[in-house]
Amino acid sequence: MKEFILRIQNSDEQTKKFWLVVFSAVTMVSVVGMWVMYVKVTFPSITPAPETAEIVSAKVESPGFFSVFAAGLKIIYDGVSKIVAHEVATKNNIVIENPKQNFSLEGIPTISPTKLR
């Protein structure tokens, strides 16, 4: 193997490019092949087995996309309308008071002003 790699290293640029393409293609095919095998092992088969076909056909039909979507929109509309109705019915109270001074300047040393440069 070392002799083969050394022979490629010592060959002309045309030969190096050829082996680069060959090795890249072999690597890509092997990576894609391993990925396909992984996907086949990880995900279940889409077509049901013959004995489960009867069970699948006996299942109750699930609701369609639009019925589920409409039910979701109704829930959202009900929630938003409750919030809006509560906000509309709430009265805003604003209380304006005179400012209170709850601090004392006694005992605080005075600071002489300084000029900024």
Buried (B, 14 or more C-beta within 10 A) or exposed (E): EEEEEEEBEEEEEEEEEEBEEEEEEEEEEEEEEEEEEEEEEEEEEEEEEEEEEEEEEEEEEEEEEEEEEEEEEEEEEEEEEEEEEEEEEEEEEEEEEEEEEEEEEEEEEEEEEEEEE
